[in-house]
Amino acid sequence: MDIVYRFDPHDPIQHKVPRSNREALKFLELGNDRYHAMAERIQEIATGKRDHSPMIVPVNPLQLGIPIVAGLEQAHAPYALVLGCSDARAPIERILDCTANDVFVVRVAGNVLGVECLGSIDYAVTVLRSSLQSVLVMGHTQCGAVAAAVDLYLRPSSFGDIAFSHAVRSLTDRILLSVRNAARGLETSLGAKVQKHKRYREWLTTTSCFLNAAVTAYDLQREVNSLTKGLHVSYSVYDMAWTRMGALPQRSKKEAEGTPRFAAAPESAKDFDNLVESITHRLV
Ligand SMILES: [Zn+2]
């Protein structure tokens, strides 16, 4: 299959810029739609369900980071800030089909907030505020950092290498709050016997991935509020199996299509309780 990036200098596409949080999230949603559509197209070709006709992608050179006139650089003006995981399977700009100068990206294993992360975020919120319309915490399914925190929670004596590494523990310690809340939520929804279920670790990891993104969004919203007004933080989890972003787990194509892509950062303990209930409802 050929994917052709086409620039027509006589009819260049306009590079639109969102002007609100709502518009910015819509841009990111449409970007993930394009990425998902490309994934589906490739899968249909691979299984012989459609022909190999080329896929044409119109581009503007600025979107590729190329100045139209040599020697001129663009002003730094991202419309969104995305805090995501370092996982190599979750490339943020590709999944959201963003182009150069669209998103200010901070990546750290487990998408947790550390001092250096906050420094980058504070810089963006302060210096790039005029263009910045939205902040997104982007987790992903099958997150290794979250799985490590889950294993530390379930079998602390078996994971000494992690437990005794100060550097790694600085990540897992931040995720353990979400793991404990996920465990409590699973027990509340499914009863204490859930711990014996053969899929308990899988359910605990998935629930923790969503809760961890939500907890980070909660913390980040408070940080952002201390720096500026009117900048909203949302969260979402990239589902690697379905190539879609979602605010809740997606077990099927039909369910994925009805799942909201983003959710606003929780504001209270009640919001977290409702979130755990919604996640566990979708797991079983
Ligand atoms: Zn991860």
py3Dmol code that shows the C-alpha trace and the ligand (Angstrom):
import py3Dmol

protein = """\
ATOM      1  CA  MET A   1       0.000   0.000   0.000  1.00  0.00           C
ATOM      2  CA  ASP A   2       1.310   3.467  -0.941  1.00  0.00           C
ATOM      3  CA  ILE A   3       0.784   6.363   1.470  1.00  0.00           C
ATOM      4  CA  VAL A   4       1.427   9.552  -0.515  1.00  0.00           C
ATOM      5  CA  TYR A   5       1.981  12.911   1.214  1.00  0.00           C
ATOM      6  CA  ARG A   6       0.989  15.504  -1.392  1.00  0.00           C
ATOM      7  CA  PHE A   7       1.732  19.236  -1.397  1.00  0.00           C
ATOM      8  CA  ASP A   8       0.104  21.345  -4.109  1.00  0.00           C
ATOM      9  CA  PRO A   9       1.734  24.837  -4.085  1.00  0.00           C
ATOM     10  CA  HIS A  10      -1.112  26.164  -6.273  1.00  0.00           C
ATOM     11  CA  ASP A  11      -3.784  24.963  -3.860  1.00  0.00           C
ATOM     12  CA  PRO A  12      -2.151  24.676  -0.423  1.00  0.00           C
ATOM     13  CA  ILE A  13      -4.318  23.438   2.429  1.00  0.00           C
ATOM     14  CA  GLN A  14      -4.832  25.921   5.204  1.00  0.00           C
ATOM     15  CA  HIS A  15      -3.222  25.140   8.546  1.00  0.00           C
ATOM     16  CA  LYS A  16      -6.111  25.758  10.967  1.00  0.00           C
ATOM     17  CA  VAL A  17      -5.523  26.417  14.646  1.00  0.00           C
ATOM     18  CA  PRO A  18      -8.044  25.681  17.438  1.00  0.00           C
ATOM     19  CA  ARG A  19      -9.157  28.617  19.586  1.00  0.00           C
ATOM     20  CA  SER A  20     -10.605  26.837  22.638  1.00  0.00           C
ATOM     21  CA  ASN A  21     -10.193  23.715  24.770  1.00  0.00           C
ATOM     22  CA  ARG A  22     -13.241  22.209  23.066  1.00  0.00           C
ATOM     23  CA  GLU A  23     -11.843  22.851  19.586  1.00  0.00           C
ATOM     24  CA  ALA A  24      -8.396  21.552  20.582  1.00  0.00           C
ATOM     25  CA  LEU A  25      -9.858  18.282  21.887  1.00  0.00           C
ATOM     26  CA  LYS A  26     -11.877  17.976  18.666  1.00  0.00           C
ATOM     27  CA  PHE A  27      -8.654  18.418  16.639  1.00  0.00           C
ATOM     28  CA  LEU A  28      -6.989  15.655  18.682  1.00  0.00           C
ATOM     29  CA  GLU A  29     -10.048  13.420  18.341  1.00  0.00           C
ATOM     30  CA  LEU A  30     -10.120  13.868  14.558  1.00  0.00           C
ATOM     31  CA  GLY A  31      -6.385  13.155  14.459  1.00  0.00           C
ATOM     32  CA  ASN A  32      -6.892   9.874  16.284  1.00  0.00           C
ATOM     33  CA  ASP A  33      -9.799   9.129  13.903  1.00  0.00           C
ATOM     34  CA  ARG A  34      -7.430   9.499  10.934  1.00  0.00           C
ATOM     35  CA  TYR A  35      -4.824   7.272  12.560  1.00  0.00           C
ATOM     36  CA  HIS A  36      -7.457   4.664  13.400  1.00  0.00           C
ATOM     37  CA  ALA A  37      -8.876   4.814   9.851  1.00  0.00           C
ATOM     38  CA  MET A  38      -5.383   4.223   8.440  1.00  0.00           C
ATOM     39  CA  ALA A  39      -4.900   1.246  10.782  1.00  0.00           C
ATOM     40  CA  GLU A  40      -8.242  -0.240   9.695  1.00  0.00           C
ATOM     41  CA  ARG A  41      -7.380   0.293   6.034  1.00  0.00           C
ATOM     42  CA  ILE A  42      -4.032  -1.476   6.415  1.00  0.00           C
ATOM     43  CA  GLN A  43      -5.712  -4.331   8.313  1.00  0.00           C
ATOM     44  CA  GLU A  44      -8.346  -4.713   5.579  1.00  0.00           C
ATOM     45  CA  ILE A  45      -5.655  -4.822   2.874  1.00  0.00           C
ATOM     46  CA  ALA A  46      -3.650  -7.372   4.891  1.00  0.00           C
ATOM     47  CA  THR A  47      -6.695  -9.644   5.132  1.00  0.00           C
ATOM     48  CA  GLY A  48      -7.673  -9.197   1.458  1.00  0.00           C
ATOM     49  CA  LYS A  49     -10.864  -7.236   2.172  1.00  0.00           C
ATOM     50  CA  ARG A  50      -9.901  -4.243   0.009  1.00  0.00           C
ATOM     51  CA  ASP A  51      -7.552  -3.311  -2.851  1.00  0.00           C
ATOM     52  CA  HIS A  52      -4.158  -1.610  -2.627  1.00  0.00           C
ATOM     53  CA  SER A  53      -5.180   1.818  -3.965  1.00  0.00           C
ATOM     54  CA  PRO A  54      -2.836   4.554  -2.705  1.00  0.00           C
ATOM     55  CA  MET A  55      -3.792   6.682   0.240  1.00  0.00           C
ATOM     56  CA  ILE A  56      -3.319  10.404  -0.478  1.00  0.00           C
ATOM     57  CA  VAL A  57      -2.549  12.671   2.484  1.00  0.00           C
ATOM     58  CA  PRO A  58      -2.619  16.404   1.609  1.00  0.00           C
ATOM     59  CA  VAL A  59       0.005  18.344   3.567  1.00  0.00           C
ATOM     60  CA  ASN A  60       1.278  21.853   4.034  1.00  0.00           C
ATOM     61  CA  PRO A  61       5.114  22.008   4.383  1.00  0.00           C
ATOM     62  CA  LEU A  62       4.724  23.899   7.662  1.00  0.00           C
ATOM     63  CA  GLN A  63       2.995  20.830   9.094  1.00  0.00           C
ATOM     64  CA  LEU A  64       6.169  18.865   8.417  1.00  0.00           C
ATOM     65  CA  GLY A  65       8.265  21.516  10.141  1.00  0.00           C
ATOM     66  CA  ILE A  66       9.602  22.820   6.805  1.00  0.00           C
ATOM     67  CA  PRO A  67       9.751  26.628   6.369  1.00  0.00           C
ATOM     68  CA  ILE A  68       8.346  27.666   2.978  1.00  0.00           C
ATOM     69  CA  VAL A  69      11.181  30.203   2.682  1.00  0.00           C
ATOM     70  CA  ALA A  70      14.686  29.026   3.676  1.00  0.00           C
ATOM     71  CA  GLY A  71      16.101  30.804   6.709  1.00  0.00           C
ATOM     72  CA  LEU A  72      12.743  31.506   8.393  1.00  0.00           C
ATOM     73  CA  GLU A  73      11.682  29.533  11.425  1.00  0.00           C
ATOM     74  CA  GLN A  74       8.137  29.270  12.759  1.00  0.00           C
ATOM     75  CA  ALA A  75       7.168  30.796  16.080  1.00  0.00           C
ATOM     76  CA  HIS A  76       6.710  28.120  18.752  1.00  0.00           C
ATOM     77  CA  ALA A  77       2.900  27.921  19.069  1.00  0.00           C
ATOM     78  CA  PRO A  78       1.516  24.491  20.078  1.00  0.00           C
ATOM     79  CA  TYR A  79      -2.239  24.366  20.717  1.00  0.00           C
ATOM     80  CA  ALA A  80      -2.037  21.445  23.177  1.00  0.00           C
ATOM     81  CA  LEU A  81       0.278  20.113  25.839  1.00  0.00           C
ATOM     82  CA  VAL A  82       0.357  16.318  26.117  1.00  0.00           C
ATOM     83  CA  LEU A  83       1.891  14.399  29.022  1.00  0.00           C
ATOM     84  CA  GLY A  84       2.278  10.778  27.953  1.00  0.00           C
ATOM     85  CA  CYS A  85       4.191   7.578  28.695  1.00  0.00           C
ATOM     86  CA  SER A  86       7.635   6.798  27.252  1.00  0.00           C
ATOM     87  CA  ASP A  87       6.380   3.457  25.903  1.00  0.00           C
ATOM     88  CA  ALA A  88       7.743   2.987  22.360  1.00  0.00           C
ATOM     89  CA  ARG A  89       4.391   1.578  21.238  1.00  0.00           C
ATOM     90  CA  ALA A  90       2.575   4.804  22.034  1.00  0.00           C
ATOM     91  CA  PRO A  91       4.076   7.565  19.819  1.00  0.00           C
ATOM     92  CA  ILE A  92       1.930  10.544  20.726  1.00  0.00           C
ATOM     93  CA  GLU A  93       2.166  12.664  17.563  1.00  0.00           C
ATOM     94  CA  ARG A  94       1.464   9.652  15.331  1.00  0.00           C
ATOM     95  CA  ILE A  95      -1.495   8.364  17.363  1.00  0.00           C
ATOM     96  CA  LEU A  96      -3.059  11.834  17.390  1.00  0.00           C
ATOM     97  CA  ASP A  97      -1.931  12.532  13.793  1.00  0.00           C
ATOM     98  CA  CYS A  98      -0.437  15.826  14.894  1.00  0.00           C
ATOM     99  CA  THR A  99       2.082  17.769  12.859  1.00  0.00           C
ATOM    100  CA  ALA A 100       5.035  19.988  13.700  1.00  0.00           C
ATOM    101  CA  ASN A 101       4.215  22.792  16.149  1.00  0.00           C
ATOM    102  CA  ASP A 102       0.829  21.248  17.150  1.00  0.00           C
ATOM    103  CA  VAL A 103       1.638  19.671  20.513  1.00  0.00           C
ATOM    104  CA  PHE A 104       4.158  20.306  23.278  1.00  0.00           C
ATOM    105  CA  VAL A 105       5.011  16.783  24.417  1.00  0.00           C
ATOM    106  CA  VAL A 106       6.354  15.576  27.761  1.00  0.00           C
ATOM    107  CA  ARG A 107       6.968  11.826  28.033  1.00  0.00           C
ATOM    108  CA  VAL A 108       7.904   9.856  31.118  1.00  0.00           C
ATOM    109  CA  ALA A 109       7.305   6.195  32.019  1.00  0.00           C
ATOM    110  CA  GLY A 110       3.845   5.842  33.555  1.00  0.00           C
ATOM    111  CA  ASN A 111       2.903   9.456  32.623  1.00  0.00           C
ATOM    112  CA  VAL A 112       3.514  10.521  36.215  1.00  0.00           C
ATOM    113  CA  LEU A 113       4.339  14.006  37.462  1.00  0.00           C
ATOM    114  CA  GLY A 114       7.940  14.434  38.632  1.00  0.00           C
ATOM    115  CA  VAL A 115       9.891  17.608  39.255  1.00  0.00           C
ATOM    116  CA  GLU A 116      11.509  17.780  35.798  1.00  0.00           C
ATOM    117  CA  CYS A 117       8.167  17.047  34.122  1.00  0.00           C
ATOM    118  CA  LEU A 118       6.540  19.837  36.068  1.00  0.00           C
ATOM    119  CA  GLY A 119       9.380  22.148  35.045  1.00  0.00           C
ATOM    120  CA  SER A 120       8.677  21.481  31.345  1.00  0.00           C
ATOM    121  CA  ILE A 121       4.940  21.865  31.897  1.00  0.00           C
ATOM    122  CA  ASP A 122       5.338  25.091  33.888  1.00  0.00           C
ATOM    123  CA  TYR A 123       7.507  26.466  31.072  1.00  0.00           C
ATOM    124  CA  ALA A 124       4.905  25.632  28.422  1.00  0.00           C
ATOM    125  CA  VAL A 125       1.968  26.956  30.448  1.00  0.00           C
ATOM    126  CA  THR A 126       3.807  30.173  31.226  1.00  0.00           C
ATOM    127  CA  VAL A 127       5.696  30.940  28.010  1.00  0.00           C
ATOM    128  CA  LEU A 128       3.355  29.379  25.431  1.00  0.00           C
ATOM    129  CA  ARG A 129       0.047  30.304  27.083  1.00  0.00           C
ATOM    130  CA  SER A 130      -1.145  32.485  24.193  1.00  0.00           C
ATOM    131  CA  SER A 131      -1.335  29.509  21.823  1.00  0.00           C
ATOM    132  CA  LEU A 132      -2.034  26.742  24.350  1.00  0.00           C
ATOM    133  CA  GLN A 133      -5.722  25.783  24.481  1.00  0.00           C
ATOM    134  CA  SER A 134      -5.708  22.385  26.151  1.00  0.00           C
ATOM    135  CA  VAL A 135      -3.709  20.004  28.367  1.00  0.00           C
ATOM    136  CA  LEU A 136      -4.042  16.249  27.993  1.00  0.00           C
ATOM    137  CA  VAL A 137      -2.716  13.376  30.116  1.00  0.00           C
ATOM    138  CA  MET A 138      -2.404  10.360  27.834  1.00  0.00           C
ATOM    139  CA  GLY A 139      -2.046   6.927  29.378  1.00  0.00           C
ATOM    140  CA  HIS A 140      -2.095   3.672  27.434  1.00  0.00           C
ATOM    141  CA  THR A 141      -3.193   0.085  27.901  1.00  0.00           C
ATOM    142  CA  GLN A 142      -0.593  -2.562  28.818  1.00  0.00           C
ATOM    143  CA  CYS A 143       1.566   0.100  30.489  1.00  0.00           C
ATOM    144  CA  GLY A 144       4.752  -1.482  31.865  1.00  0.00           C
ATOM    145  CA  ALA A 145       5.167   1.128  34.610  1.00  0.00           C
ATOM    146  CA  VAL A 146       1.598   0.558  35.820  1.00  0.00           C
ATOM    147  CA  ALA A 147       2.069  -3.227  35.597  1.00  0.00           C
ATOM    148  CA  ALA A 148       5.238  -2.899  37.739  1.00  0.00           C
ATOM    149  CA  ALA A 149       3.273  -0.968  40.377  1.00  0.00           C
ATOM    150  CA  VAL A 150       0.534  -3.621  40.283  1.00  0.00           C
ATOM    151  CA  ASP A 151       3.093  -6.403  40.781  1.00  0.00           C
ATOM    152  CA  LEU A 152       4.679  -4.499  43.669  1.00  0.00           C
ATOM    153  CA  TYR A 153       1.230  -4.175  45.237  1.00  0.00           C
ATOM    154  CA  LEU A 154       0.278  -7.825  44.723  1.00  0.00           C
ATOM    155  CA  ARG A 155       3.620  -9.509  45.499  1.00  0.00           C
ATOM    156  CA  PRO A 156       6.051  -7.016  47.077  1.00  0.00           C
ATOM    157  CA  SER A 157       8.516  -9.721  48.163  1.00  0.00           C
ATOM    158  CA  SER A 158       8.897 -11.012  44.574  1.00  0.00           C
ATOM    159  CA  PHE A 159       9.885  -7.689  43.068  1.00  0.00           C
ATOM    160  CA  GLY A 160      12.840  -6.619  45.190  1.00  0.00           C
ATOM    161  CA  ASP A 161      14.778  -5.297  42.191  1.00  0.00           C
ATOM    162  CA  ILE A 162      12.086  -2.682  41.712  1.00  0.00           C
ATOM    163  CA  ALA A 163      11.380  -2.095  45.392  1.00  0.00           C
ATOM    164  CA  PHE A 164      15.054  -1.393  46.193  1.00  0.00           C
ATOM    165  CA  SER A 165      15.757   0.876  43.216  1.00  0.00           C
ATOM    166  CA  HIS A 166      15.135   4.414  44.391  1.00  0.00           C
ATOM    167  CA  ALA A 167      14.903   5.719  40.817  1.00  0.00           C
ATOM    168  CA  VAL A 168      12.330   3.184  39.628  1.00  0.00           C
ATOM    169  CA  ARG A 169      10.414   3.405  42.893  1.00  0.00           C
ATOM    170  CA  SER A 170      10.006   7.150  42.311  1.00  0.00           C
ATOM    171  CA  LEU A 171       7.778   6.129  39.386  1.00  0.00           C
ATOM    172  CA  THR A 172       5.936   3.177  40.919  1.00  0.00           C
ATOM    173  CA  ASP A 173       5.284   4.992  44.222  1.00  0.00           C
ATOM    174  CA  ARG A 174       3.351   7.650  42.336  1.00  0.00           C
ATOM    175  CA  ILE A 175       1.236   4.960  40.647  1.00  0.00           C
ATOM    176  CA  LEU A 176       0.536   2.896  43.792  1.00  0.00           C
ATOM    177  CA  LEU A 177      -2.222   5.283  44.912  1.00  0.00           C
ATOM    178  CA  SER A 178      -4.132   4.449  41.735  1.00  0.00           C
ATOM    179  CA  VAL A 179      -3.442   0.722  42.149  1.00  0.00           C
ATOM    180  CA  ARG A 180      -4.805   0.729  45.734  1.00  0.00           C
ATOM    181  CA  ASN A 181      -7.920   2.627  44.633  1.00  0.00           C
ATOM    182  CA  ALA A 182      -8.376   0.275  41.695  1.00  0.00           C
ATOM    183  CA  ALA A 183      -8.123  -2.753  44.013  1.00  0.00           C
ATOM    184  CA  ARG A 184     -10.675  -1.215  46.388  1.00  0.00           C
ATOM    185  CA  GLY A 185     -12.997  -0.402  43.489  1.00  0.00           C
ATOM    186  CA  LEU A 186     -12.788  -3.926  42.065  1.00  0.00           C
ATOM    187  CA  GLU A 187     -13.641  -5.367  45.491  1.00  0.00           C
ATOM    188  CA  THR A 188     -16.568  -2.986  45.895  1.00  0.00           C
ATOM    189  CA  SER A 189     -17.962  -3.773  42.448  1.00  0.00           C
ATOM    190  CA  LEU A 190     -17.207  -7.484  42.234  1.00  0.00           C
ATOM    191  CA  GLY A 191     -16.812  -8.652  45.840  1.00  0.00           C
ATOM    192  CA  ALA A 192     -13.752  -9.690  47.844  1.00  0.00           C
ATOM    193  CA  LYS A 193     -13.461 -12.958  45.894  1.00  0.00           C
ATOM    194  CA  VAL A 194     -12.345 -10.969  42.846  1.00  0.00           C
ATOM    195  CA  GLN A 195      -8.750 -11.323  44.121  1.00  0.00           C
ATOM    196  CA  LYS A 196      -8.934 -15.059  43.375  1.00  0.00           C
ATOM    197  CA  HIS A 197     -10.162 -14.583  39.824  1.00  0.00           C
ATOM    198  CA  LYS A 198      -7.687 -15.677  37.132  1.00  0.00           C
ATOM    199  CA  ARG A 199      -8.057 -12.291  35.396  1.00  0.00           C
ATOM    200  CA  TYR A 200      -7.619 -10.220  38.572  1.00  0.00           C
ATOM    201  CA  ARG A 201      -4.127  -8.927  37.707  1.00  0.00           C
ATOM    202  CA  GLU A 202      -5.287  -7.982  34.190  1.00  0.00           C
ATOM    203  CA  TRP A 203      -8.366  -6.156  35.550  1.00  0.00           C
ATOM    204  CA  LEU A 204      -6.304  -4.437  38.228  1.00  0.00           C
ATOM    205  CA  THR A 205      -3.735  -3.279  35.656  1.00  0.00           C
ATOM    206  CA  THR A 206      -6.343  -1.949  33.223  1.00  0.00           C
ATOM    207  CA  THR A 207      -8.301  -0.154  35.961  1.00  0.00           C
ATOM    208  CA  SER A 208      -5.046   1.301  37.302  1.00  0.00           C
ATOM    209  CA  CYS A 209      -4.016   2.568  33.819  1.00  0.00           C
ATOM    210  CA  PHE A 210      -7.209   4.665  33.632  1.00  0.00           C
ATOM    211  CA  LEU A 211      -7.083   5.769  37.260  1.00  0.00           C
ATOM    212  CA  ASN A 212      -3.411   6.713  36.979  1.00  0.00           C
ATOM    213  CA  ALA A 213      -4.153   8.966  33.991  1.00  0.00           C
ATOM    214  CA  ALA A 214      -7.078  10.510  35.911  1.00  0.00           C
ATOM    215  CA  VAL A 215      -5.016  11.051  39.085  1.00  0.00           C
ATOM    216  CA  THR A 216      -2.245  12.717  37.084  1.00  0.00           C
ATOM    217  CA  ALA A 217      -4.850  14.928  35.381  1.00  0.00           C
ATOM    218  CA  TYR A 218      -6.257  15.876  38.798  1.00  0.00           C
ATOM    219  CA  ASP A 219      -2.799  16.851  40.098  1.00  0.00           C
ATOM    220  CA  LEU A 220      -1.904  18.628  36.876  1.00  0.00           C
ATOM    221  CA  GLN A 221      -5.109  20.693  36.857  1.00  0.00           C
ATOM    222  CA  ARG A 222      -4.212  22.041  40.304  1.00  0.00           C
ATOM    223  CA  GLU A 223      -0.670  22.825  39.121  1.00  0.00           C
ATOM    224  CA  VAL A 224      -1.965  24.585  35.996  1.00  0.00           C
ATOM    225  CA  ASN A 225      -4.517  26.543  38.059  1.00  0.00           C
ATOM    226  CA  SER A 226      -1.667  27.922  40.155  1.00  0.00           C
ATOM    227  CA  LEU A 227      -0.048  29.318  37.005  1.00  0.00           C
ATOM    228  CA  THR A 228      -2.886  30.527  34.810  1.00  0.00           C
ATOM    229  CA  LYS A 229      -6.653  30.747  34.449  1.00  0.00           C
ATOM    230  CA  GLY A 230      -8.980  28.919  32.070  1.00  0.00           C
ATOM    231  CA  LEU A 231      -6.660  26.138  30.905  1.00  0.00           C
ATOM    232  CA  HIS A 232      -8.416  22.774  31.200  1.00  0.00           C
ATOM    233  CA  VAL A 233      -6.757  19.398  31.780  1.00  0.00           C
ATOM    234  CA  SER A 234      -8.292  16.218  30.350  1.00  0.00           C
ATOM    235  CA  TYR A 235      -7.182  12.605  30.315  1.00  0.00           C
ATOM    236  CA  SER A 236      -7.487   9.626  28.014  1.00  0.00           C
ATOM    237  CA  VAL A 237      -5.984   6.174  27.556  1.00  0.00           C
ATOM    238  CA  TYR A 238      -4.707   4.908  24.205  1.00  0.00           C
ATOM    239  CA  ASP A 239      -5.930   1.375  23.563  1.00  0.00           C
ATOM    240  CA  MET A 240      -3.181  -0.323  21.581  1.00  0.00           C
ATOM    241  CA  ALA A 241      -5.426  -3.182  20.458  1.00  0.00           C
ATOM    242  CA  TRP A 242      -8.028  -0.888  18.876  1.00  0.00           C
ATOM    243  CA  THR A 243      -5.680   2.022  17.971  1.00  0.00           C
ATOM    244  CA  ARG A 244      -8.154   4.421  19.593  1.00  0.00           C
ATOM    245  CA  MET A 245      -8.079   6.852  22.464  1.00  0.00           C
ATOM    246  CA  GLY A 246     -10.786   6.426  25.096  1.00  0.00           C
ATOM    247  CA  ALA A 247     -11.817   7.708  28.525  1.00  0.00           C
ATOM    248  CA  LEU A 248     -13.039   4.185  29.417  1.00  0.00           C
ATOM    249  CA  PRO A 249     -11.965   0.631  28.476  1.00  0.00           C
ATOM    250  CA  GLN A 250     -13.019  -0.568  25.021  1.00  0.00           C
ATOM    251  CA  ARG A 251     -13.801  -4.276  24.676  1.00  0.00           C
ATOM    252  CA  SER A 252     -15.155  -4.297  21.123  1.00  0.00           C
ATOM    253  CA  LYS A 253     -15.289  -2.175  17.988  1.00  0.00           C
ATOM    254  CA  LYS A 254     -18.898  -1.223  18.737  1.00  0.00           C
ATOM    255  CA  GLU A 255     -18.063  -0.257  22.306  1.00  0.00           C
ATOM    256  CA  ALA A 256     -14.991   1.684  21.122  1.00  0.00           C
ATOM    257  CA  GLU A 257     -17.168   3.772  18.786  1.00  0.00           C
ATOM    258  CA  GLY A 258     -19.472   4.737  21.666  1.00  0.00           C
ATOM    259  CA  THR A 259     -16.675   5.587  24.104  1.00  0.00           C
ATOM    260  CA  PRO A 260     -15.879   9.259  24.778  1.00  0.00           C
ATOM    261  CA  ARG A 261     -12.310  10.015  23.737  1.00  0.00           C
ATOM    262  CA  PHE A 262     -11.460  12.397  26.555  1.00  0.00           C
ATOM    263  CA  ALA A 263     -12.708  13.173  30.049  1.00  0.00           C
ATOM    264  CA  ALA A 264     -12.165  16.283  32.151  1.00  0.00           C
ATOM    265  CA  ALA A 265      -9.806  15.911  35.115  1.00  0.00           C
ATOM    266  CA  PRO A 266     -11.746  14.626  38.176  1.00  0.00           C
ATOM    267  CA  GLU A 267     -12.498  17.244  40.805  1.00  0.00           C
ATOM    268  CA  SER A 268     -13.460  15.206  43.875  1.00  0.00           C
ATOM    269  CA  ALA A 269     -13.265  11.823  45.601  1.00  0.00           C
ATOM    270  CA  LYS A 270     -16.800  11.184  44.340  1.00  0.00           C
ATOM    271  CA  ASP A 271     -15.624  11.662  40.739  1.00  0.00           C
ATOM    272  CA  PHE A 272     -12.933   9.012  41.311  1.00  0.00           C
ATOM    273  CA  ASP A 273     -15.477   6.611  42.851  1.00  0.00           C
ATOM    274  CA  ASN A 274     -17.757   7.057  39.836  1.00  0.00           C
ATOM    275  CA  LEU A 275     -14.822   6.528  37.487  1.00  0.00           C
ATOM    276  CA  VAL A 276     -13.789   3.256  39.165  1.00  0.00           C
ATOM    277  CA  GLU A 277     -17.389   2.044  38.978  1.00  0.00           C
ATOM    278  CA  SER A 278     -17.616   2.916  35.251  1.00  0.00           C
ATOM    279  CA  ILE A 279     -14.316   1.161  34.484  1.00  0.00           C
ATOM    280  CA  THR A 280     -15.085  -2.046  36.402  1.00  0.00           C
ATOM    281  CA  HIS A 281     -18.569  -2.132  34.800  1.00  0.00           C
ATOM    282  CA  ARG A 282     -16.843  -2.359  31.422  1.00  0.00           C
ATOM    283  CA  LEU A 283     -14.271  -4.991  32.387  1.00  0.00           C
ATOM    284  CA  VAL A 284     -16.498  -7.894  33.344  1.00  0.00           C
TER     285      VAL A 284
END
"""
ligand_1 = """\
1
ZN
Zn 3.444 3.067 29.779
"""
view = py3Dmol.view(width=600, height=400)
view.addModel(protein, "pdb")
view.setStyle({"model": 0}, {"cartoon": {"style": "trace"}})
view.addModel(ligand_1, "xyz")
view.setStyle({"model": 1}, {"stick": {}})
view.zoomTo()
view.show()
